[in-house]
Amino acid sequence: MEFYREYRSPGALIITPPGVLDREGILRDIAQNPHELPAYTITDPKAVPLGEESAVLAYTVSFGGQMLFVSTAYARSDGRWRAVFHQRTPASPVTGSVD
């Protein structure tokens, strides 16, 4: 809990399949639904700088037969990088062109 409290900025938003949570909402969710993090693999990381004090990191996470596309926006504040936005999108089979 303390890690996530420090890792996320006070105004952070977290987008998950069930909905949009703020920092306190995700902390409540973690407290109410504790679970161990399964072994996972991160692949295809990409970083997009948004200036000297911010960036977006995007990557794919695989665990337990699931695959998620993840993006997190970071901003530096008081000498620390903190997550200000985080989104997890479950991967699904592609049925057509995405352009």
Secondary structure, DSSP 4 states (H G I P E B T S, - for coil): -HHHHHHEEEEEEEEETTEEEEHHHHHHHHHHS--PPPP-EEEEEEEEE-STTEEEEEEEEEETTEEEEEEEEEEEETTEEEEEEEEEEE-----S---
